[in-house]
Amino acid sequence: MSLKERMHTGELFLPGDTEIMEWQIECLDRLYEFNLTRPTEEKKREEMLKEMFAEIGEGCYIEPPFHANFGGAHVHFGKNIYANFNLTLVDDTHIYVGDSTMFGPNVVVATAGHPILPELREKAYQYNFPVHIGKNCWIGAGAIIVPGVTIGDNVVIGAGSVVTKDLPSNVVAVGNPCRILREINEHDKEYYFKDRKIEFQAL
C-alpha cells in the first residue's frame, strides 16, 4: 500500500512523501488561483470548484479566502451549501457535507491528526479520519470540528464551539468541548431569534 493510499485508512503515514507533496502543490496552486478571483467572476468560481472538489452540487458558494490542504480534492459537497470567509478544510482525507448546510466565518473542519507520543510526532507521523456533516446544518462562526466526527441533519453548532464527539440530528450544540444544549423544539417553529416571531405571511 502506498503512502498516498494510507491517507485514507486511518493508519500512521508520513505526509512528506514525494508523490503526496507533488500532488498537493498542484492542488494548492489551483486554490491560490481561486482565491484571486474577483467578486464579479462568480461563474468562474463555480467552474473552478467543480474541478477542485471531489464532488460539489449545484448552488454552492464559497466566499474567498478559502483554505484547504488539498484544495478540496477530498471534499464532497451536496447542493446549496454556503461558506462565509476563511473556511478551512483540512482535507487530508474525505469531508462530506450534506445539502443546504451553512458555514459561518472562520470555521475549521480537520481530518488530520498527529500522535501524542513525542517520538512519533518528531518524525512528522500523521493519521487521518473522515468528517461527515449532515444536511441543513448551521455551523457557527469560529467553530472547530476535529477528525472522525459525524454530525447529523439540521444541527446548529454555536459560534466558537469545538466539536470533539458525534452529534445526533435535530439538536443545538455549543461549547468547548461541544455539548448538546437542547433539541430543536416547538419554540423554534414560532421564534427565529430570542423574542422575534417568525412572520410567515411576510416570507
For each residue, the residues with C-beta under 8 A, 3 or more apart:
1: 5 6 9
2: 5 6 19
3: 6 7 13 14 15 17 19 20
4: 7 17 19 20 23
5: 1 2 8 9
6: 1 2 3 9 11 12 13
7: 3 4 13 15 20 92 93 128
8: 5 93 94 128 130
9: 1 5 6
10: 127 128 129
11: 6 127
12: 6 115 120 125 126 127
13: 3 6 7 17 125 126 127
14: 3 17 123 124 125 126
15: 3 7 20 21 92 112 124 126
16: 20 21 124
17: 3 4 13 14 20 21
18: 21 22
19: 2 3 4 22 23
20: 3 4 7 15 16 17 23 24
21: 15 16 17 18 24 25
22: 18 19 25 26
23: 4 19 20 26 27 70
24: 20 21 27 28 69 70
25: 21 22 28 29
26: 22 23 29 30
27: 23 24 30 31 52 68 70 71 72 73
28: 24 25 31 32 70 71
29: 25 26 32 33
30: 26 27 33 34 48 51 52 71
31: 27 28 34 35 52 66 67 68 71 72
32: 28 29 35 36
33: 29 30 36 37 48
34: 30 31 37 45 48 49 52 64 66 71
35: 31 32 64 65 66
36: 32 33
37: 33 34 41 44 45 48 64
38: 41
39: 42
40:
41: 37 38 44 45
42: 39 45 46 61
43: 46 47
44: 37 41 47 48
45: 34 37 41 42 48 49 61 62 64
46: 42 43 49 50 60
47: 43 44 50 51
48: 30 33 34 37 44 45 51 52
49: 34 45 46 52 53 56 60 62 72
50: 46 47 53 56
51: 30 47 48
52: 27 30 31 34 48 49 71 72 73
53: 49 50 56 72 73 75 76 77
54: 72 73 74 75 76 94
55: 75 76 77
56: 49 50 53 60 72 75 76 77
57: 60 77 78 79 80 81 99
58: 79 80
59: 79 80 81
60: 46 49 56 57 77 79 80 81 82
61: 42 45 81 82 83
62: 45 49 66 82 83 87
63: 66 83 84 85 87
64: 34 35 37 45 85
65: 35 85 86
66: 31 34 35 62 63 83 86 87 89
67: 31 86 87 88 89
68: 27 31 71 72 73 75 88 89 90 91
69: 24 89 90 91 92 112
70: 23 24 27 28 73 74 91 92
71: 27 28 30 31 34 52 68 91
72: 27 31 49 52 53 54 56 68 75 89 91
73: 27 52 53 54 68 70 91
74: 54 70 91 92 93 94 95 111
75: 53 54 55 56 68 72 89 91 94 95 97
76: 53 54 55 56 94 95 96 97
77: 53 55 56 57 60 81 97
78: 57 81 97 98 99 100 101 135
79: 57 58 59 60 99 100
80: 57 58 59 60 99 100
81: 57 59 60 61 77 78 97 99 100 101 102 103
82: 60 61 62 101 102 103
83: 61 62 63 66 87 102 103 107
84: 63 87 102 103 104 105 107 141
85: 63 64 65 105 106
86: 65 66 67 105 106 107
87: 62 63 66 67 83 84 103 107 109
88: 67 68 106 107 108 109 110
89: 66 67 68 69 72 75 95 109
90: 68 69 108 109 110 111 112
91: 68 69 70 71 72 73 74 75 94 95 111
92: 7 15 69 70 74 111 112 126 128
93: 7 8 74 111 112 128 129 130
94: 8 54 74 75 76 91 111 130 131
95: 74 75 76 89 91 109 111 130 131 133
96: 76 130 131 132 133
97: 75 76 77 78 81 101 133
98: 78 101 133 134 135 136 137 153
99: 57 78 79 80 81 135 136
100: 78 79 80 81 135 136
101: 78 81 82 97 98 133 134 135 136 137 138 139
102: 81 82 83 84 137 138 139
103: 81 82 83 84 87 107 139
104: 84 107 138 139 140 141 142 143 159
105: 84 85 86 141 142
106: 85 86 88 141 142
107: 83 84 86 87 88 103 104 139 140 141 142 143 144 145
108: 88 90 143 144 145
109: 87 88 89 90 95 131 133 145
110: 88 90 113 131 144 145 146 147
111: 74 90 91 92 93 94 95 128 129 130 131 147
112: 15 69 90 92 93 126 127 128 147
113: 110 126 127 128 129 146 147
114: 120 121 125 126 127
115: 12 120 121 125 127
116: 121
117: 120 121
118: 121 122
119: 122 123
120: 12 114 115 117 123 125
121: 114 115 116 117 118 124 125
122: 118 119
123: 14 119 120
124: 14 15 16 121
125: 12 13 14 114 115 120 121
126: 12 13 14 15 92 112 113 114
127: 10 11 12 13 112 113 114 115 147
128: 7 8 10 92 93 111 112 113 147
129: 10 93 111 113 147 148
130: 8 93 94 95 96 111 147 148
131: 94 95 96 109 110 111 145 147 148 149 150
132: 96 149 150 151
133: 95 96 97 98 101 109 137 139 145 151
134: 98 101 137 151 152 153 154 155 169
135: 78 98 99 100 101 153 154
136: 98 99 100 101 153 154
137: 98 101 102 133 134 151 153 154 155 156 157
138: 101 102 104 155 156 157
139: 101 102 103 104 107 133 143 145 157
140: 104 107 143 156 157 158 159 160 161
141: 84 104 105 106 107 159 160
142: 104 105 106 107 159 160
143: 104 107 108 139 140 157 158 159 160 161 162 163 178
144: 107 108 110 161 162 163
145: 107 108 109 110 131 133 139 149 151 163
146: 110 113 149 162 163 164
147: 110 111 112 113 127 128 129 130 131
148: 129 130 131
149: 131 132 145 146 163 164 165 166 167
150: 131 132 166 167
151: 132 133 134 137 145 155 157 163 166 167
152: 134 155 167 168 169 170 171
153: 98 134 135 136 137 169 170
154: 134 135 136 137 169 170 184
155: 134 137 138 151 152 167 168 169 170 171 172 173
156: 137 138 140 171 172 173 184
157: 137 138 139 140 143 151 161 163 167 173 174 178
158: 140 143 161 172 173 174 175 178 181
159: 104 140 141 142 143
160: 140 141 142 143 176
161: 140 143 144 157 158 173 174 175 176 178
162: 143 144 146 175 176 177 178
163: 143 144 145 146 149 151 157 167 173 177 178
164: 146 149 177 178
165: 149 177 178
166: 149 150 151
167: 149 150 151 152 155 157 163 171 173 178 180
168: 152 155 171 180
169: 134 152 153 154 155
170: 152 153 154 155 183 184
171: 152 155 156 167 168 180 181 182 183 184
172: 155 156 158 180 181 182 183 184
173: 155 156 157 158 161 163 167 178 179 180 181
174: 157 158 161 178 179 181
175: 158 161 162 178 179 181
176: 160 161 162
177: 162 163 164 165
178: 143 157 158 161 162 163 164 165 167 173 174 175
179: 173 174 175
180: 167 168 171 172 173 183
181: 158 171 172 173 174 175
182: 171 172 185
183: 170 171 172 180
184: 154 156 170 171 172 188
185: 182 188 189
186: 189 190
187: 190 191
188: 184 185 191 192
189: 185 186 198
190: 186 187 197 198
191: 187 188 194 195 196 197 198
192: 188 196 197 198
193: 196
194: 191
195: 191
196: 191 192 193
197: 190 191 192
198: 189 190 191 192 203
199: 202 203
200: 203
201:
202: 199
203: 198 199 200
